Amino acid sequence: MSSRVIARRYTLEVPEASAPGRVVWRGRDAVNGGAVVVTLLEDHPQADATMAALVAVRHPSLPVILDHGVEGDTRYVVTPARAGQTARLRLSARGQLTGADAAALGVAVADALATLHECGLVQGAVSLDALILDETGPPRLEDLATAGLARPADQPDDDVRALAAILREVLAISDDASLLEVPGLSPRFAGLLQSMASINPPSAAHARDALRRIDDGLQPLVGSVDWEPFAPIEAPQREAGERGNRGLKLLVGALAVAVVALAVVVAIAVVDRRDAEQRAVTTGLPGLVTTVANTAIVEGWTTTEESVTTTVETVPTGPNRMPRPIRVVGIMALDPAGDRQENNADTRFVIDRSRKTGWSTEIYKSSTLGNKGGVGLVLRLAQPSRVTRLVLRTAPVGATIALYAVRGSEPATAPRGWITLTEPVTLRRGRAVLRVRHRPPVKTVLVWVSGLPAVRGAYVLRINDIRVVGVPIGA
């Protein structure tokens, strides 16, 4: 084995990290020229069984193993190059996280750990330095589950306790601080952190579910504002001479109110009769009109607008609710079982209202996208809506697409954990209308591509335009 080249293919360029039993290098794939991470491990008796289980794991917060093998006494594992920065660097640059952000981070990491534990694996190196954050996807535990590869396996409880330590760090809670006395930390969150750090912590799956419930409770309400109550208004001082006329004024006021009430009753009767005559002529009149503030916050998403201004729209309510176009304010590509990069920079062309531009999947060798389940586009709507249909313009025909959705925060896995709007269908036309029968109120829609059409021996799909139609909440 050369000191600089592994498997006559991977050139080691810059050492990144080292620990007992392993060394991590940044390298280059000589076949395709791509950047990779090569982890060199001292061989271990359990390594073969551990590696066989690890190769089969698929999770958006865990690295994908591109290649692995043994040369001499050294085992090597190749994973995609890392994008983003470590959580420790992000924390030092931007400061501590809010409770809601910390809970969302914990959900993603706990879900990844639960996936490993279900396969009999232990991560064994959970820390802020092993956690990578970027703007295009969920947090990722880039370090391999080295427990069982380069050293004896740890216990799953050790991973949960390490996650509790991470959450304390991102919340800037010192080791000697009492969790129940930390300002701004909810008692539920404090109790969970204390339980996760104990001798008998909950499983990663139970910790994930508890963190998800906490995350849902900590998300800010849409349209909520801080306000101060009005100061009480002092009653004016009355003069002694005014008290004698009080009875007469009350009598005159009561008579005036009675006259006004009678006039209102007469006016209502006239208006009701006029409305009835008008409805007999025009049956398509809308119901009551509700004023809805059309606002949106886009974070870490591709959007066609520099900033989303607040406008006021009138939304028909009542018995004559009609679907209308729903504005998409954010879009991103999703590749949970791959390298999490699916032509992300081109997603904005799907919502730019031009049929000449669009986004396409990467080129695959099979219609099933290399058996990784699928890729998708996540659309964030301007306001919660009951989606009735999606109109897509794609090329070529023959792709298999399904629709999923969620109202709250997006699950780290896809499409698992999302609400099913439609079953998978094969598109037979360039312009396809996917009609939704199950219409819960949602804020985010996932267009999931699980099958690709063939193009000259390769498999790829291009989506030029997506339009969302539905009934906004309040309609």
C-alpha positions as CSV (number, residue, x, y, z in Angstrom):
1,M,0.0,0.0,0.0
2,S,1.4,3.4,-1.0
3,S,1.7,6.0,1.7
4,R,-0.3,8.5,-0.4
5,V,-2.7,6.4,-2.4
6,I,-5.3,3.9,-1.1
7,A,-6.7,1.1,-3.2
8,R,-4.8,2.6,-6.2
9,R,-7.7,5.1,-6.4
10,Y,-7.9,7.5,-3.4
11,T,-5.1,10.0,-3.0
12,L,-4.7,11.2,0.6
13,E,-4.2,15.0,0.7
14,V,-4.8,16.6,4.1
15,P,-5.2,14.9,7.5
16,E,-8.3,16.1,9.2
17,A,-8.5,14.3,12.5
18,S,-7.0,11.4,14.5
19,A,-8.1,9.4,17.4
20,P,-7.1,6.0,18.9
21,G,-7.5,3.5,16.1
22,R,-8.3,5.8,13.3
23,V,-7.1,8.7,11.1
24,V,-9.3,10.8,8.9
25,W,-8.0,12.3,5.6
26,R,-9.4,14.6,3.0
27,G,-8.7,13.0,-0.3
28,R,-9.4,12.9,-4.0
29,D,-11.0,10.1,-6.1
30,A,-8.7,9.5,-9.1
31,V,-11.6,8.0,-11.2
32,N,-14.0,11.0,-11.1
33,G,-11.8,13.7,-9.6
34,G,-14.3,14.3,-6.8
35,A,-13.3,15.2,-3.2
36,V,-13.8,12.5,-0.6
37,V,-13.1,11.7,3.0
38,V,-11.0,8.6,3.7
39,T,-11.0,7.1,7.2
40,L,-8.2,4.7,8.0
41,L,-9.0,2.2,10.8
42,E,-6.9,-0.3,12.6
43,D,-8.6,-3.7,12.0
44,H,-10.8,-5.1,14.8
45,P,-12.3,-8.6,15.2
46,Q,-15.8,-7.2,15.0
47,A,-15.1,-4.9,12.0
48,D,-16.5,-7.1,9.3
49,A,-19.9,-7.6,11.0
50,T,-20.1,-3.9,11.9
51,M,-19.2,-2.7,8.4
52,A,-21.8,-5.0,6.8
53,A,-24.5,-3.4,9.0
54,L,-23.2,0.1,8.5
55,V,-23.2,-0.1,4.7
56,A,-26.9,-0.8,4.8
57,V,-27.8,2.2,6.9
58,R,-29.5,5.1,5.2
59,H,-30.3,8.4,7.0
60,P,-30.0,12.0,6.0
61,S,-28.0,12.8,9.2
62,L,-25.5,10.0,8.6
63,P,-22.7,9.7,6.1
64,V,-23.1,7.5,3.0
65,I,-20.3,4.9,2.5
66,L,-19.1,5.1,-1.1
67,D,-16.4,2.5,-0.8
68,H,-14.6,0.3,1.8
69,G,-12.0,-2.4,2.0
70,V,-8.9,-3.7,3.6
71,E,-5.3,-3.2,2.5
72,G,-2.7,-5.0,4.6
73,D,-3.5,-4.3,8.3
74,T,-5.5,-1.2,7.5
75,R,-9.2,-0.9,6.8
76,Y,-10.3,2.1,4.8
77,V,-13.8,3.7,4.5
78,V,-14.6,6.3,1.8
79,T,-17.4,8.8,2.4
80,P,-18.5,12.1,0.5
81,A,-16.6,15.3,1.2
82,R,-18.0,17.3,4.0
83,A,-19.9,20.5,3.3
84,G,-20.6,23.1,6.0
85,Q,-18.9,23.7,9.3
86,T,-18.8,21.9,12.7
87,A,-21.4,22.8,15.3
88,R,-18.6,24.1,17.5
89,L,-17.4,26.6,14.9
90,R,-21.0,27.7,14.2
91,L,-21.7,28.1,18.0
92,S,-18.6,30.2,18.4
93,A,-19.5,32.4,15.5
94,R,-23.2,32.9,16.2
95,G,-23.7,32.2,19.8
96,Q,-26.0,29.8,21.7
97,L,-29.2,28.4,20.1
98,T,-32.7,29.1,21.2
99,G,-34.7,26.4,23.0
100,A,-36.7,25.7,19.8
101,D,-33.6,25.4,17.6
102,A,-31.8,23.2,20.1
103,A,-34.8,20.9,20.3
104,A,-35.0,20.7,16.5
105,L,-31.3,19.9,16.4
106,G,-31.8,17.2,19.0
107,V,-34.6,15.6,17.0
108,A,-32.4,15.1,13.9
109,V,-29.5,13.7,15.8
110,A,-31.6,11.5,18.1
111,D,-33.4,10.1,15.0
112,A,-30.0,9.3,13.4
113,L,-28.8,7.5,16.6
114,A,-32.1,5.6,16.8
115,T,-31.5,4.4,13.2
116,L,-28.0,3.1,14.1
117,H,-29.2,1.5,17.4
118,E,-32.0,-0.4,15.5
119,C,-29.2,-1.9,13.3
120,G,-27.2,-2.9,16.4
121,L,-24.7,-0.1,15.9
122,V,-23.3,2.6,18.2
123,Q,-22.0,5.9,16.9
124,G,-19.5,6.3,19.7
125,A,-18.2,9.7,18.8
126,V,-21.1,12.2,19.3
127,S,-19.7,15.7,19.8
128,L,-19.9,19.2,18.5
129,D,-16.8,18.5,16.5
130,A,-18.5,15.5,14.8
131,L,-21.7,17.4,14.0
132,I,-21.7,19.3,10.7
133,L,-24.2,22.1,10.0
134,D,-24.9,23.7,6.6
135,E,-27.7,25.7,5.0
136,T,-29.0,23.0,2.6
137,G,-30.1,20.1,4.8
138,P,-30.4,18.6,8.3
139,P,-27.4,18.4,10.8
140,R,-25.1,15.5,10.0
141,L,-23.0,13.2,12.1
142,E,-20.1,12.9,9.7
143,D,-17.9,10.8,11.9
144,L,-18.4,7.1,11.2
145,A,-19.8,4.8,13.9
146,T,-16.2,3.7,14.8
147,A,-17.4,1.8,17.8
148,G,-17.0,-1.8,16.7
149,L,-14.7,-0.9,13.8
150,A,-11.5,0.4,15.4
151,R,-12.3,-0.4,19.0
152,P,-14.8,-2.4,21.1
153,A,-18.4,-1.2,20.8
154,D,-19.9,1.2,23.3
155,Q,-23.4,1.0,24.7
156,P,-26.3,2.9,23.0
157,D,-26.8,4.7,26.3
158,D,-23.4,6.4,25.8
159,D,-24.7,8.0,22.6
160,V,-27.8,9.4,24.4
161,R,-25.7,10.8,27.2
162,A,-23.4,12.4,24.6
163,L,-26.4,14.0,22.9
164,A,-27.5,15.4,26.2
165,A,-24.0,17.0,26.6
166,I,-24.3,18.5,23.1
167,L,-27.7,20.1,23.8
168,R,-26.3,21.6,27.1
169,E,-23.4,23.1,25.1
170,V,-25.5,24.6,22.4
171,L,-27.8,26.1,25.1
172,A,-24.7,27.5,26.9
173,I,-25.6,25.6,30.1
174,S,-22.6,24.9,32.4
175,D,-22.0,21.5,33.8
176,D,-22.7,22.6,37.4
177,A,-25.8,24.6,36.6
178,S,-29.2,23.3,37.8
179,L,-31.3,22.6,34.8
180,L,-34.6,23.6,36.4
181,E,-33.1,27.1,37.3
182,V,-31.9,27.9,33.8
183,P,-33.7,31.1,32.5
184,G,-35.9,30.4,29.5
185,L,-35.5,26.6,29.6
186,S,-38.9,24.9,29.9
187,P,-39.4,22.4,32.7
188,R,-40.1,19.7,30.2
189,F,-36.9,20.3,28.3
190,A,-34.9,20.5,31.6
191,G,-36.4,17.3,32.8
192,L,-35.6,15.5,29.5
193,L,-32.0,16.7,29.5
194,Q,-31.6,15.5,33.1
195,S,-33.0,12.1,32.2
196,M,-30.8,11.7,29.1
197,A,-27.7,12.4,31.2
198,S,-28.6,9.9,33.9
199,I,-27.3,6.4,34.5
200,N,-30.4,4.9,32.8
201,P,-31.3,7.3,30.0
202,P,-34.2,6.8,27.7
203,S,-33.6,5.2,24.3
204,A,-32.6,7.4,21.4
205,A,-36.1,6.8,19.8
206,H,-37.9,7.8,23.0
207,A,-35.6,10.9,23.3
208,R,-36.3,11.8,19.7
209,D,-40.1,11.6,20.3
210,A,-39.9,13.7,23.5
211,L,-37.7,16.3,21.7
212,R,-40.1,16.4,18.8
213,R,-43.0,17.2,21.2
214,I,-40.9,19.9,22.9
215,D,-40.0,21.3,19.5
216,D,-43.6,21.5,18.5
217,G,-44.4,23.4,21.7
218,L,-41.6,25.8,21.4
219,Q,-42.2,26.9,17.8
220,P,-43.4,30.6,17.7
221,L,-47.0,31.2,16.6
222,V,-47.4,32.7,13.2
223,G,-48.4,36.3,13.4
224,S,-47.8,36.5,17.2
225,V,-46.5,39.9,18.4
226,D,-45.3,41.3,21.7
227,W,-47.6,43.9,23.2
228,E,-48.2,45.9,26.3
229,P,-51.6,46.5,27.8
230,F,-53.1,50.0,27.6
231,A,-52.7,52.1,30.7
232,P,-56.0,52.5,32.7
233,I,-57.9,55.7,31.9
234,E,-58.9,57.6,34.9
235,A,-62.6,58.6,35.2
236,P,-63.2,62.3,34.9
237,Q,-64.2,64.2,38.0
238,R,-67.9,65.3,37.9
239,E,-69.1,68.6,39.2
240,A,-71.7,68.7,41.9
241,G,-74.2,70.6,39.7
242,E,-74.2,67.8,37.0
243,R,-75.7,65.2,39.3
244,G,-79.1,66.8,39.4
245,N,-79.6,66.5,35.6
246,R,-78.3,62.9,35.5
247,G,-81.8,61.3,35.6
248,L,-83.2,63.4,32.8
249,K,-80.1,62.7,30.6
250,L,-80.5,59.0,31.1
251,L,-84.2,59.1,30.1
252,V,-83.4,61.0,26.9
253,G,-80.6,58.7,26.1
254,A,-82.8,55.6,26.5
255,L,-85.4,57.0,24.1
256,A,-82.7,57.8,21.5
257,V,-81.3,54.3,21.7
258,A,-84.8,52.8,21.2
259,V,-85.4,54.9,18.1
260,V,-82.0,53.9,16.6
261,A,-82.6,50.2,17.3
262,L,-86.0,50.4,15.5
263,A,-84.4,52.0,12.5
264,V,-81.7,49.4,12.4
265,V,-84.3,46.6,12.4
266,V,-86.1,48.1,9.5
267,A,-82.9,48.6,7.5
268,I,-81.8,45.0,8.1
269,A,-85.2,43.7,6.8
270,V,-84.8,45.8,3.6
271,V,-81.2,44.6,3.1
272,D,-82.1,40.9,3.6
273,R,-84.9,41.2,1.1
274,R,-82.6,42.9,-1.4
275,D,-79.9,40.2,-0.9
276,A,-82.4,37.4,-1.4
277,E,-83.5,38.9,-4.7
278,Q,-79.9,39.3,-5.8
279,R,-79.0,35.7,-4.8
280,A,-82.0,34.5,-6.9
281,V,-80.4,36.1,-9.9
282,T,-76.7,35.3,-9.2
283,T,-76.1,32.0,-7.4
284,G,-72.3,32.3,-7.4
285,L,-71.9,35.0,-4.9
286,P,-69.1,34.2,-2.4
287,G,-69.7,33.9,1.3
288,L,-68.3,36.1,3.9
289,V,-64.8,37.6,3.3
290,T,-62.0,37.1,5.8
291,T,-59.0,39.4,5.7
292,V,-55.8,37.2,6.0
293,A,-52.3,38.6,6.4
294,N,-50.1,37.0,3.8
295,T,-46.7,36.7,5.4
296,A,-43.8,34.3,5.1
297,I,-40.4,33.7,6.7
298,V,-37.8,31.9,4.5
299,E,-34.7,30.6,6.3
300,G,-32.2,28.4,4.4
301,W,-34.4,28.0,1.4
302,T,-34.1,29.1,-2.2
303,T,-36.6,31.8,-3.0
304,T,-37.2,34.1,-5.9
305,E,-37.6,37.2,-3.7
306,E,-35.1,39.1,-1.8
307,S,-37.6,39.6,1.0
308,V,-41.2,38.8,1.4
309,T,-43.4,41.8,2.0
310,T,-46.6,41.7,4.0
311,T,-49.7,42.2,1.9
312,V,-53.3,41.8,2.6
313,E,-55.5,39.5,0.7
314,T,-59.2,38.8,0.9
315,V,-60.1,35.1,1.1
316,P,-63.7,33.9,0.5
317,T,-65.1,31.9,3.4
318,G,-68.4,30.2,3.9
319,P,-70.2,27.6,1.7
320,N,-68.7,28.8,-1.6
321,R,-65.0,28.2,-0.9
322,M,-63.0,28.0,-4.1
323,P,-59.5,26.8,-4.6
324,R,-57.0,29.3,-5.8
325,P,-53.2,29.4,-6.6
326,I,-51.1,29.2,-3.4
327,R,-47.8,31.1,-3.5
328,V,-44.6,29.1,-3.0
329,V,-42.1,31.2,-1.0
330,G,-39.3,28.6,-0.5
331,I,-38.0,25.6,-2.3
332,M,-35.1,23.1,-1.8
333,A,-34.0,19.8,-3.1
334,L,-34.0,16.7,-0.9
335,D,-31.7,13.7,-1.3
336,P,-31.9,12.0,2.1
337,A,-30.3,8.7,1.2
338,G,-27.6,10.1,-1.0
339,D,-25.0,12.9,-0.7
340,R,-27.8,15.5,0.1
341,Q,-26.8,17.4,-3.1
342,E,-29.3,17.2,-6.0
343,N,-28.6,20.2,-8.2
344,N,-29.6,22.4,-5.3
345,A,-28.7,25.7,-7.0
346,D,-31.3,25.2,-9.7
347,T,-34.3,24.6,-7.6
348,R,-35.3,28.3,-7.8
349,F,-36.1,27.9,-11.5
350,V,-39.1,25.7,-10.7
351,I,-40.9,28.6,-9.1
352,D,-39.7,31.5,-11.3
353,R,-42.8,31.3,-13.5
354,S,-40.8,30.5,-16.6
355,R,-41.3,27.3,-18.6
356,K,-37.9,27.7,-20.3
357,T,-36.0,27.1,-17.0
358,G,-36.2,24.3,-14.5
359,W,-34.5,21.9,-12.2
360,S,-33.4,18.3,-13.0
361,T,-32.3,15.3,-11.0
362,E,-28.8,14.0,-11.3
363,I,-28.2,11.4,-14.0
364,Y,-28.7,7.8,-12.7
365,K,-27.9,4.4,-14.1
366,S,-31.3,2.9,-13.2
367,S,-34.9,4.1,-12.9
368,T,-34.9,3.4,-9.2
369,L,-32.1,6.0,-8.6
370,G,-29.6,3.5,-7.5
371,N,-32.1,1.9,-5.0
372,K,-31.9,4.8,-2.7
373,G,-35.7,5.3,-2.6
374,G,-36.0,8.6,-4.4
375,V,-35.3,12.4,-4.3
376,G,-37.6,15.3,-4.1
377,L,-38.4,19.0,-4.0
378,V,-39.7,20.6,-0.8
379,L,-42.1,23.5,-1.3
380,R,-42.9,25.9,1.5
381,L,-46.2,27.6,1.1
382,A,-46.9,31.3,1.9
383,Q,-49.6,30.2,4.4
384,P,-51.2,27.0,5.7
385,S,-53.5,25.6,3.1
386,R,-55.6,22.7,2.1
387,V,-53.9,21.6,-1.1
388,T,-56.4,20.4,-3.8
389,R,-54.0,19.8,-6.7
390,L,-50.5,20.4,-8.1
391,V,-49.8,21.2,-11.7
392,L,-46.4,20.0,-13.0
393,R,-44.6,20.5,-16.3
394,T,-41.9,17.8,-16.7
395,A,-39.8,16.1,-19.3
396,P,-39.5,13.4,-20.4
397,V,-42.7,11.6,-19.5
398,G,-42.7,8.4,-17.5
399,A,-41.6,9.6,-14.1
400,T,-43.2,8.2,-10.9
401,I,-44.2,10.9,-8.5
402,A,-46.1,11.1,-5.2
403,L,-47.1,14.0,-3.0
404,Y,-46.5,14.3,0.8
405,A,-46.9,17.2,3.2
406,V,-46.5,18.4,6.7
407,R,-47.9,21.3,8.7
408,G,-45.1,21.8,11.3
409,S,-41.3,21.3,11.1
410,E,-40.1,19.0,8.3
411,P,-39.1,15.5,9.5
412,A,-35.5,14.6,9.0
413,T,-36.4,11.6,6.9
414,A,-38.4,11.5,3.7
415,P,-40.9,10.4,2.8
416,R,-41.2,8.6,6.2
417,G,-42.8,10.8,8.7
418,W,-44.7,12.9,6.1
419,I,-48.4,12.9,5.5
420,T,-49.4,11.1,2.3
421,L,-51.4,13.3,-0.1
422,T,-51.3,11.1,-3.2
423,E,-50.1,7.6,-4.0
424,P,-47.3,7.2,-6.5
425,V,-48.4,7.8,-10.1
426,T,-46.6,7.6,-13.4
427,L,-46.8,10.8,-15.5
428,R,-48.0,10.2,-19.0
429,R,-48.0,13.8,-20.2
430,G,-45.6,16.7,-20.1
431,R,-48.3,18.7,-18.2
432,A,-49.7,16.6,-15.3
433,V,-52.3,17.5,-12.7
434,L,-52.0,15.6,-9.4
435,R,-55.4,15.8,-7.6
436,V,-55.4,15.5,-3.8
437,R,-58.2,13.7,-2.1
438,H,-56.9,13.8,1.4
439,R,-56.7,17.5,2.3
440,P,-55.4,18.3,5.7
441,P,-54.1,21.8,6.5
442,V,-50.4,21.9,5.6
443,K,-47.5,24.4,5.3
444,T,-45.0,22.3,3.4
445,V,-45.4,20.0,0.3
446,L,-42.9,17.3,-0.8
447,V,-42.9,16.3,-4.5
448,W,-41.2,12.9,-4.2
449,V,-39.7,11.3,-7.3
450,S,-39.2,7.5,-6.9
451,G,-38.9,6.5,-10.5
452,L,-37.1,8.1,-13.5
453,P,-37.7,7.9,-17.2
454,A,-35.0,6.7,-19.6
455,V,-33.1,9.2,-21.8
456,R,-30.6,7.6,-24.2
457,G,-29.6,4.9,-21.8
458,A,-29.5,7.2,-18.7
459,Y,-32.3,8.1,-16.3
460,V,-33.1,11.7,-15.4
461,L,-36.1,14.0,-14.9
462,R,-36.5,17.7,-15.5
463,I,-39.2,19.7,-13.7
464,N,-39.8,23.1,-15.4
465,D,-42.7,24.4,-13.4
466,I,-44.9,23.6,-10.4
467,R,-48.1,25.4,-9.4
468,V,-49.9,24.7,-6.2
469,V,-53.7,25.1,-5.9
470,G,-55.7,24.9,-2.7
471,V,-57.8,26.7,-0.1
472,P,-55.9,28.8,2.4
473,I,-56.6,28.2,6.1
474,G,-59.4,30.6,7.1
475,A,-61.1,30.1,3.8
